[in-house]
Structures are given as structure tokens and as C-alpha cells.
Amino acid sequence: MRIILQLLSCYFLLQTMACAQPITFDHQKLASSYSAYKEKKITHRRFKHRDIEPIIQGLKRPFSVEQQGQSIEGRAIYSVSVGSGDKTVLLWSQMHGDEPTATMALFDIFNFLVADDALNEMRDRLLKELKIVFIPMLNPDGAERFQRRNALGIDLNRDALRLECPESRILKEMRDKLDADWGFNLHDQSRYYAAGNNPHTAAISFLAPAYNYEKEVNPTRELSMRMIGEMNAVLQQYIPGKVGRYNDAFEPRAFGDNIQKWGTSTILIETGGLKGDLEKQELRKLNFIAILTALNGIAEDQVGDYPLEAYDKIPYNNSNAFHDVVLREVQVENNGNWYTVDVGIRRRDVGGDTPIPYYFDAYIQDMGDLSTFFAYESIPARGKRLVPGKIYPKLVSDWKALKSLKIADLWQKGYTTVRMETMPSREMLARIPLKVVSAKEKKEDRILPGQHPALILQEKNVNRLMIINGVVYDLSKSNRERLEWWKGL
Ligand SMILES: [Zn+2]
């Protein structure tokens, strides 16, 4: 207990120190007027090239838009340039197709740069001091499929040396042409990372990439580190304890590492997970604030004054630390005996090209002693039993017939799963409080890692919770509205 208290006090001290760093930038004004800049045409993170292309083509002065080339499948890749200063900044987003958060923030930044309000002094400074070049969505073919790699199956972030892909060549040429002083490499990371060994997700993580195996710090990299310290100090005001840092192992084929090596002070921003923000709209806003914090620091020539130690105080990313749901110390049955286990459930993002906001596929990721794991939703379940739900015996013909079912009645009888002749689309499946399987399915999945069971948590033979596709429904709270809302889809 004493050790825990010491660790906690140490942790809070570190947090206070991080917050105690002086912040010169008026980020609050930016945050409070954010909704005025938010690009309304992008409302979710499954947007495609065809959604953003008209917005880019519609940008007017002071922006200058140029097509720099095209992807493997012929989608245009654009640069958007603005500003007349001599400090050059290159920002590229979504080199991995399923990492779209920062792309949304870039469009918000475009709107900010041409607004006319109380922040005019700041935006005038940015446009006067900087030349900013954005490449939003470097991997449009990957975005089309909501996958990391491009259409050739290549991870662009391992193609910085060979430059086999047209997308990679565009990035390299843009960096060289601009001879950028600053580079912002914008990604998303797993939602299951923690910031240090803390029950906080790494909502945003940073890295000043190494440029050699020795991880040396030259003036180029030192500036990146100082800048990250400042961005962290600002973000701590919004997400205390939820900022992490990547380990700086050198990857000779990655763009961040090479761009740092080529003399551009490079900052990697990785957006992770934040409870209650599945669509990452809050994280989009935090990207907006963090990037503008940095641009302002560069424009004001302040970066050299930011303390270098602040970077080292950011806790390292603790990978594989979270589950979406953990049922703690629950009883599961096998061969007539009951055993005490923790059950960890994760929701896997499902690819596809349908622009429905968010869909996923939940599965049991791990079982056993998960006391070292954190969870978005942690369910104390000591003495309670976890059982798979039952399959409803009648075959459901179609979507209309599915909608006519009374979920509460089914649940009452322990049915969590229905068999359907015509399967609804995967995005629909992720939204309904029933598990849907094909007509030939006879047996429910078991409670084992890798399986996808719909689950019932029972207390003294009374059903308390339903866990269907990784979503927890509390039977004492679930009202008709909550259960039936999807029928309007
Ligand atoms: Zn990435």
C-alpha cells in the first residue's frame, strides 16, 4: 500500500511539474472558438478521398492548391500552401489510410487561417512568418479501404529509402523542394496504449524521431524535443496524464526518422484513444490545438526557449495496456466446474468502404489474470457468473423481421443471438443490441480467447448485464429507447 501511495504521489508530482511549465500561448481562446472553425463537411473518421477532394479544390486565396501527383489507383494527391514567411513547415497526414484524425484537424486549421475574429493577431503572424505546406491524406487508396497500407500493400512508412510508391515520392519531393525547417508526421496509434503505467489512455503521443541508431541529439532533433515539451504542456490542460511518448528506436526505413536526418525538425503526433470519443472528434480538436500551438511557437521564434527537460518527463507509451471491457474475477464454467477469471474484450475496427461512422467487431482478446491491464469499462464481477447467450430458435428472414423483434423479451429468456437468412451489413451489425449469425450457425461461440460470444453476466441466476459485440447493456438501466433506437436506421 505504501509503495502504491509513493508511486501515486510521485505521479501527481510529475503531473504538476508538467503543468507548471510556463505556457505563453493563449490556447484557451483557440479551444473556446473551435466550433467556428470545425469543418462541418467532415463529421466522422470514415471519410474518403471523394469527400475531401471538393473541399480542397474549393480553397481560395490565400491558399494555393496544387496536385502533386496521384496514388497507385489514380487518386489525386494535393498540397495546400499558405503564408509568405521564410520559416518553412511541412505537415502530412494519413500516410496510413486508417489513421484519419489529424486529416480532420488540418481542414479545421484551414478554416481557422481564413477566419476573422479575436485571434487575427495570431493568424496574421502565422501567415507572415511561415510558409506552411499541408499534404492532407497522403494515402487515399488506403483510406478508401480503411487500411494502413496503400493499394500495393506497402506500408509507406517503410518506403522512405526505396521510394517505390508514388505516394512516398511525393512526400520526399515536397520535403526537398521546400527544404522544410519543420515537419509534422501525423498518425493514429492503437486505442489500447496507456501513457506510462497509469490507468490513462495515451490519447495523444509524441516523438522526436531519432536519426541514427545511437539516438543522438543534434540541433535539429533538439528543437523537435523542445517543441513537443510545449505541446504537451498545453495538452495537459485538456487531457491531464493522457499524453505519451514513443520510444525512439531508430527505424532506417521510416519517413519521420529520415526527414529528421535530412535536416527538418520532425514531430510525430499519434492520436490514440479517449474514453467516450470513439469517433475521435474531441481528439481532432486536441490535434488542432496542439498543431496551432506549435505553428505559433515557430512563428514567434520561441522554440529555443522551451525547456528541453519537459520532453523527457512525458511518460513512455505503454503498449497493449488497455481493453475495451474487462470483467474482473468472474466465474466461467467448463466441464461442470466453475473457475475465476478476468475476461478482456476488444473491439476491432472493421474495414470496408461504407461511410458509416463507426463499426467494429468485438472478440475476447485475453482471459486469466488481467489485473495488470486497464480498461475503458472495468466491471467488478466477483461471485457473478458469465455465460454465453442463447441462439433464438426461429430463423429471422430479413431486416424488417429483425426490427419487429422485442429485444427486451428475447433478453428476458436469455436469447442474445439471432440467425438470419439475409445478413445485414457489418456496420449495421455493430449497432444493434443483438448478435446476428448466419442461418446455418448452430452453436454460440464459447468463452475463449479469439471467440466472439454474446455474453450474459448473472448474479444469483438473475441476468444483470448483456455484453453484445463489446457493448455493455445494464439490464436495470436499459430502457426501451436505448434498446430500440436502431430500428429507425
Ligand atoms: Zn501510422
Residues whose N, C-alpha, C, O or C-beta is under 5 A from the ligand:
A	BS01	ZN	H96 E99 H187 D188
